[in-house]
Amino acid sequence: MSRDRVVVTGGAGFVGSHVCEAFLRDGARVVCVDSFRTGSRANVPDGVEVVVADVSEPLDLLGPVDLVLHLACPASPADYLRMPVDTLRAGGFGTYHVLDLARRKAARVVIASTSEVYGDPEEHPQRESYWGHVNPIGPRSVYDEAKRFGEAMTVAFRAEHGVDAGIVRIFNTYGPRMRAHDGRMIPTFLRQALAGEPLTVHGDGLQTRSLCYVDDLVRGLLAMARGDHPGPINLGNPAEVTVLDVAHKTIEVTGSPSVVRHVEPMTDDPRRRRPDIGLARQVLGWQPLVGLEEGLRSFARQFAG
């Protein structure tokens, strides 16, 4: 790894902590910047320097910085619906401060955006050239618009200041260190299945998702960090499944006696979600390797423990 000192904002969170581990394995010196509003100190690997800070405030670090990965933002519905203003601040002010740090340190920076910028898409599968179909005032808008604004800020810094910045659009990801009550589909299904409770499926369950195991995502993030492509680049698993299928597969892999219970649909819930990863394959040489059943079994073992 040519990047010697790596800063990971949100490094105590679900994805961020796995990124910290991966860079440690590559021999980098790793700095975790986190406010611990949603992250946990227990997630931070030994050997990582911890800086307690809110990226929504001006950010300065002593010493050289070679690479920054900006992952700090409430990402689960339970968090961003509880902290709507803080979510917008993380995507707006937080992205500004991270980009400014990269400018001052002459560092490569990778900004984590999301498939949510596509909204409830009218194009399928979603390519990076698609502008999206987003409700800017709906309940999910604080997260969607925070990320859309963060992308615009990244492009502006690249144009005005020459910052070596790249954007990745992360599709639904799951795996160890997701919190049981964070509101996202797979930890919710696992928690319910392992407790023998009904798995709550919103609406008819025919809405689709493309689910990427966290180890695969981290490989993609490191590939983006090692390169110089500006993005945006989709990172996700193009294997599309219905929410109802995920619920039944969760019951199967856990051996649970649970049944599926349909509840009211969620507002602005996307009906179809699937990434076109042609650019990631071409530029990064990346594609996911872990199938849904393998990933669910691996996560369920950790979850039960």
Summary of the structure (lengths in Angstrom):
residues: 305
radius of gyration: 18.4
end to end distance: 33.3
largest distance: 57.9
contacts: 1089
relative contact order: 0.14
helix: 40%
strand: 19%
